[in-house]
Every structure is written in C-alpha cells, then in structure tokens.
Amino acid sequence: MVWPYGAYNAAALKAAGRAGMPITLTLDDGPNSSSVPLSQIRRALVAYDTEAPEYARLMRSPVGGELRSVNRVMHVDLDYVYDPDPAQQERNLSALIERVATVRPRSVFLQAYADADGDGVADALYFPNRHLPMRADLFSRAAWQLRSRAGVKVYAWMPVIAFRLPASDPLATHTVRTQDGKAPADRYHRLSPFDPAVRSLIGDLYEDLGRHASFAGLLFHDDAMLSDDEDASPAALATYSRWGLPADVAAIRADPALMARWTTAKTRYLTEFTPELAARVGIWRPGLETARNLYARPVLEPAAEQWFAQNYEASLAAYDYVGLMAMPRMEGEARDEAVSDAWLARLARRAADTPRGLDGTVFELQARDWRTGKPVPDEELARQWTLLQRAGIRHLGYYPDDFLNNQPSLDVVRRAISVRTLLSRPVPPETPPPQAAEGSGSP
C-alpha cells in the first residue's frame, strides 16, 4: 500500500493489514533501518521539477549523524485570525497565508487554543473536543491551508496543563497549588499534572486535536513548569509520598537534599507527560515532530531548574526541538544594546557548548514588548538575528507574528526567516488527505 501524499494513521495501517497489505510506503522523514517496521517504510518523492542538488540531498538524507536542515519558524496566534464575522475571518486567514507563503519559513508554530484575554491559558479551543468550549472550528482549516498553499510544516501549539475548564466540570478545581494550599496568583492557572483524571482529560484534548486536524508537529507551551513551592495539591502530595519524599512541601523545602531530589523528579515527571500526549495524537497523526518551549533562565542557570522544573539537556533528549525563548526584554536584559547582545551571546554559547544544542534548539526572539504593548523595532530584531547567525545558531524564529499590521516588517522577516529550498513532499493544491474521522474538522 502506498499512502497518497504520505497520509496515514494507526487505523489505516490496521485496515491495510486486514486487506492483505501489511507492507506500506509512507513519506515519513529519515532513513530506513531495522527499527522501521515494514508497515511504515520511508520514501522520498521526487517531482518533475526537482533540481539536481535537491535530488542528491534526497538520495543521501538523512545520513546518520548529519545535521538536520535549517529550521526557520514563524510563531502565529490564531487569535489574530479569529473574528466573529466569518467574512473578516476569511480575509484574516488569507492575509496570514499570503504572508507565510511570501516569507517561506520551514515551519509555523500555530496556536490551536483560544486565549482571548492573553493570560496564556486555554479558555477554549479551535477544534472540536470533548471538554472545553470551541471558539471556532478554525485550526484544521488554517493548518491545511498553510500546508497546501504556503508549503510549510505546521506544528500545533498547545498548553500542557494550562487549561481553564468550565466551572461545571468536576476537575475544574483540581489545580496546581502552592505550599500554603492556594492557587498561585502570579503564574499560569494550571491543572495539576499529578491527578490521573486530569492527565486523562488532557490526553482526550490532544487525541481530539489529532482526530480533527492534519499537521506535522506539536509544540508544547511554556506552561509545563512548576516552581519551588508547587505543586501542593492532594494528588501531588500523594505522588511525592510514592517517590519516597515527605507528603509535605514545607518539609521538602527545609532539606536541601530532599529539595534537589524533588526538583529532579518534578522535571522528569513533566517531561515524561508530554510523550504520553504526543502518543494520544499519534494514533491519528503518526510521525509527528515535537518541540517544547523553555524559559531562558534554567538554560543559562542550571540551578534555576528548581523554580521552573525545566532542564535544557533533558529537553534536548526528549524532543526534536527546544523552542528557547531568547527574549531579552521579557527577561529584563534589554537596558541597552550592549546588555541584550551580551545576554543573547551567552545563550548562543550555552547552546554551542551543549551536545546537540545547535542542532536541537530554535532561538525564538521577541517581536512584541508585552510590558509596553508595542512591537519590538525592526532594527533591533535584525541586529539580534545577525548576532545569532554569526554565533552559529542554525534554527531561528520569533513570536508573535502580527500579519495584520506587518509586524515585524516583511523585508526584515524574509531576510532572517526565509528558507529557499524545494519541498521534497509536494502537496495537492486542492484535495486534502483523507480525514481520519468524521466530524466538523474537515479543512
């Protein structure tokens, strides 16, 4: 069985096997090796206009140990596309697609959840699902249009635990708690990842995403973090007891040895949760790439892991890419050009000195100053991109892209983010791949 345009899923593989065709050919990236099952043999598709250099790359790529192709990323809020007026929403979507097609990045990190109040928490989703309101059935259409018309890889950008459930949901109060038993006022509203029922519900959301939309990767939001006084919810305390720790956050924090064990265990626990979510999506969307947003501080200061439960080396091992938030203004490191440039240079050296750091890290710059509400000037972004490229950084991106107001300007973005290579996977201009499930999620 040869899957048209490489579109298949677990249900399709089983159906092919039942029909007497257990061997199938995909368009998954990577070489064929003993670890690749005969049900998912990889291939590259050569088009009539594939030029010699691209054909040579297809024949040898990827060779073991070879660096991956450069990844350049536009990070996009679907909240900018959404409009209660369907006609205006279509115009917004067309503007986004035209801009992405003009810039020609490799990837778009595309918001799949709605965050109308800008607090980083999913109040609703942009796809049909079992547990949260659907603001609009928009993600599937936007992802398909970006793939088919702009030729980019789309990553679904989703929270890991920052979901605000309807008040009627019994799990709405099963949230992360601080040492004093309260919800943290200055951090994301997050459901407790230590609660099995919460984990199952979040897994449902991810599976619904995979069922209703076609995309190439997942970006896990920066909300996958726990500070040094959380989580103290009942489910979390029970988990610590199973780890051989006191079921008392104050007691753990009072002992440096226990604190170190607790920090490492929480980091590992959060990191291990994300592959579970990817597996729920993978039922419908095999071969997904994965990325995770990390804050800069635990990358620069490993001791800061206790305040984030994030670890750079562990994340490089767990995901295809770390989306490093290389944002001097957000971190208070932009008092002047010299300070911000020195800070970025430190981040670049840290990546270069870490195994797989250069090959596995996307440096995401800040295109809006959230303290002032104003866009970061084009000249500042251009200077920072130049600095990172000269430091050997291969994978670059920025957030957010305000395509409605040309911010950052198209000229600046094209020079830094454009990837001028032919696609090895042509996509049909009109007909989408077969949908894995019935419903309103058709592009």
N, C-alpha and C positions, 0 to 999 in steps of 0.2 A: 504494500500500500504506500503510495506517495501522497503525502498530505498537501493539498493545494495551498501555496504560499506558506507552508510550514505550520498551518493552524490545526492544532490537535489538543486533546486533553485526555485525562485518565479514562473517562467514559468511552471516548472514541477508540483508544487503544484496546480496551476490553472488547468493544464491538468488532473491531478488526480481527482480533483473535478468534472470537466466536464464529466469524465468517470464513475462517481458514487462512487468514493473512496475518500471522503473528509478527512478521518482519515488516517494519515500516521505515520510510525515509522522511526525515524532518529537515528543517532549515536551522536547527539549533547551532549556536556558535561552538567552536572548539574542535579538537582532533578526535578521531575515533580511536579508542583504546579498549583494553579488556574490561574496563569499568563501564563502558557504554553498552546498554542492553540492545539486543537485536531488534527490539520493538521501537527503538529510538535512534537509528543510525543517522549520524550527522552528514550533511552535504552542503555544498555551496552552489549557488545558482548563478550561472554566467549569462548575461544578457547580450543582445546583439551589439550593443554599443560599449561593452566593457573593453577598456583600453588595456594595453599590454602590462603596464605597471600594476594595475588593479588585478589583472588575471594572475600575475606572478604572486601577488600577495595572497590571493585566494588559494593558490596551489600549495603554499607553504605555511599558511596561517591557521591557527596559531601554533608555532613550534614551541615545544616545552621550554619554559624559562624566558621566552620572548616577551618583551613589554607589550602591553595592550595598546591599541590605537588610542590616540589622544581623545579625551572626553571633555567636551565643552558643553556647558549646561545653562539653560535659561530656566529660572525657578519662577513659576507662574501661579498666581492666585486665581482660582475660578470665581472667587467673589467679585473680581473685576469684570468678569464676563456676564455674570448673572444679572438679569433685570426682570422685574415683574411684567414688563411689556415684551412679549415674545419677539416682536419685530426688532426692537432695540437690542435684545439679547442676540439675535442672529447677526446684527451689524457688529456687535462687540466680538462675537466669535470669529467673524470674517476678518476683522482687524487683527486679532491675535494670530490667526493662521497666516495671513499675509506677512506679518512682521517676522514670524518664525521662519517662514519659507525664504524670506529675504536674508535673514541673518545666517541661516543654515547651521545651527549647532548640531552636535551629535544627539543630545538628549534634552528633554523638557521634563523637569520635576513639576507635576501638575497636581494641584490641590484637589483632593477627592471629597473633602469635607467642607461644611459651611461654617464660617467664623465671622458672622456679621458684626460682632462687637469688638473684634480684633484682640481678644484675650488669649488666643492660641488654643482654645478648647473647642472641640466639635460639638456644636449645639444641634446640628442637623447634618445630613449627608447629601451628596449629589448623585446618588444612585439608590435604587430600590433596596430595602433592607428590612430586617425583622424587628429592630429595636429602637431606632431613632427616627425622627421626622425626616422626610426627604424634601429638601428645599426646592429642588428641581431635578429632573432626570437628565442631567447635563454632562456628567463626566464621560459616559460612554461615547456620546456623540463628539465631544471635544477631542477625546483621545484618538478616536478613529480618524477624524478629520486631520489632526496633526500628523498622524502616521501616514495616511494615504496621500495627503496633499502637500505636506511640508517635508515628508521623508525622514522624520526623527523618531528616536526611541522615546516612548512616553513611560515615565515612572509615576505610579500612583502614590501621591504624598498623603500619608495617613498618620494620625496620632497612634501611639502605642497604648496609653492609658488615659489620656486627657479627653474623656467623653463626658458630657453632661446629659444624663439620662432624664427622661420625663419624670416628674415628681411621682407619678403613679407607679413607676417601676419599683419593685421591692429592693432592687440593688442600687437605687439612686443614692442611698446614704452610705453605701459600702465604699468609702473613700479613704484616701491616704490621710493619716492623722499624725500630728506632731507629738512630741514627748508628753505634752500636757493634755493630750486627747482631743485637741481641737484641729479643725481644718486650717492649713496654713493660709494666711491672708495675702502673702506677698509672692506666692508661687502659683503654678498652674493648679486648677481644680483637676484632680486625678482620681480615677477609681483604683482601689487597692489591687495590685497585681498578685497579692498573696491569697486572695479569695478565689477558690476554684470556680465558683459560679460566675464571678466577674471575668475570669480568664476564658471561660466557655462562651460568655456573651460577646466578648471582643472577638473571639475566634469566629463566631457567627457573622459578625460585621465584615470581617476580612473575606470569609467564604462568599458572602453575598456580593462583595466587590468583584471577586474573580468570576462569579457566575454571570454577572450582568455587563461586564466591560472587557475589552481586549486591550492589553497593554504589555509592555516589555519588562517592567521592573517595579520594585517597591522602594519607596523612600520612607524610612521610619523617622518620625518627627523628633525634635529635641526634648519632647516631654518625657521621654524614657529616662527619668532621673529621680533620685531620692537623696535628700540632704542628710546631714549628720544627726538630725533629730526626728527622722521619719523612716519608715512607717511604724506607727504605734497602734494601728488598728488591731482588733482582736485576732483576725486571720493572720496578720503579720507576726504578732507575738507568739501565736501557736507554731508558726513556721520556725521562728528563732529557737524555740524550745527543741524542735526536731533537729535543728543544726547543732544542738549541744550548747546553746547560749542561754543566758537568763531570759525569761519572758518579761523583761523589764528594760526599757530603753535607757532609763537613768542609770541602772546598774552596769549596763554595757558601756555607756559613755564614761563611766567613772574609772574604767580599767583600760589602759592603752592597748594591752594585748587583745582583750575582747573587742575593743573598738576596731583594731586592724582586721581581725577575723570577720567581724560583722560587715565592714566596708567591702572586703573582697567578696564575701558571699552575696551581698546585695548586687554588686556589679555583675557577678556571674549570673545571678537569678534573672535580672532584667535582660541580659544578653541572650540567655537561653530561651526566653519567652518569645523573642522575635522570630526565630526559625519555626517555632510552632505556628505562628501566624502566617508565615510565608508558606508553610505546608498546607494550611487551610485554603489559601489562594491557589496553590499549585495543583490542587485537584482539577481546577478548571484552566489554569494557565501555567503549564509546565515550563521549565527553563527560565524562570524569572531571574533577572539580576536584582541584587539587593544593595541598598545603601542606607546609612544611618547618620543623621545629623548629630555632631558632637560640639559641645562648647569648647572654646579655645583654652580656657584656664586649666582643665585637667590634662590637656595635651602639653602645655608649657610647664605645668607644675604637677607632677605625678601625685604629690601629697594632697592635691585638691580633689582627688578621687572621693574622699570621704564626704565632700559637700555636693557631689553630683552622682556618685555611683556610675561613673563613666571612665573607661580606660582605653587609651589610644591603641596600644598593642593588641589588646583583646578584640577590639572592634575591627582592626585591620585583618585579623584572622577569621572573624565571623562573617564579614560582608564583602561583597565585591568592591564597594567603595565606602570610605568615610567622607561624609559631607561636612567638612570642617568649616565652622562659622568664623571665618577670618575677617572679623568686623571690628576695626579699631575704635570706631565711635561707640558701638554698643558696649565695649569693654572699658571705656574711659581712657583710651590710649590715643586720643586724637587732639591733644592740646596744640600741637603744631605738626608740620610735615615731618620733621626730623623724628619726633616721638612715634608717630604712627608708622613711618617707614622702618624704623628700627624694630618696632614690635612685629611687623609683618616679616621682616628678615629673620627674626628669632623663630617664628613659626616655620618658615621655609627650611631653616637649618635643622629644626627638630624633625621635620618630615624626611629630609635627606639623610639624617643620621639614624633613622629607624628602618629596620628591614621591611621592605615592601611599602615604605612610606610614600615615595614618589609615585609608585605605580598604583597605589590604592587610595590616594587622597585627592578629593576635589576641593580646592580652595574656593569657598563661596564668599565673595565680597558683599558689602552692604551698600545697596543703592538708594536707601532712604534712611534718614536720621529720625528714628522714632521719638527722640526727645523733643525735636523741634517740629516734626511733621513735614519737613522739607526734603526734597531729593538731594542726594549727595552730588556735588558738582561733577560734571563730565571730566574735567581736567584731573580731579582727584582720583576718580576711578581709573582713568587712563594711566596715570602715574603708577598706581598700585599694581595694575595688571602688568605693566612693563617691568616693574621691580620683581614680581613673582616669576615672570618668564625668564628673566636674566638669572634668577636664583635656581633655575632648573625645574620649576614647578610645571608639570605637564597637563594637569586637569584643572580647568578653571570654570567658574560660574559666578552668578550673582543673584541676589534676591532683594527686593521683588522687581519683576519687570512690569512697569506701568505702560503697557502698549497703547492705552487710550490717550496718553499725554506724551508719548515719545520720550520716556524717561527710563533708563539713560537714552541718550540720543542714538539713533540708528547707526550713524557713522562710527561712533565710539564702540558700540557693541559689536558691530561687524568686524572691526579690526582685531578685537580681542577674542571673540567667541566663535566666529565662523570656522567651519571645518569643510574644506573644499575637496571632498573625495566622493567618488561614485559609490552609490549604495550597492552592496552585494546581494541585497534582497529586494528585488522590485516588488512593488505592491500594486494591486489592481486599482485603477483610478476610480472605479465606481462601486464594484461589488465587494462588500465586506466579507471576511471569513465567516464560515458557518457559526451561528450562535450556539453556545453550549447549552443554553436553557431558554425556555420560553419566558416571555415577560416583556416588560416595557423598556428593557435595557438595550434594545437594538439601536445601532447607530442611525 
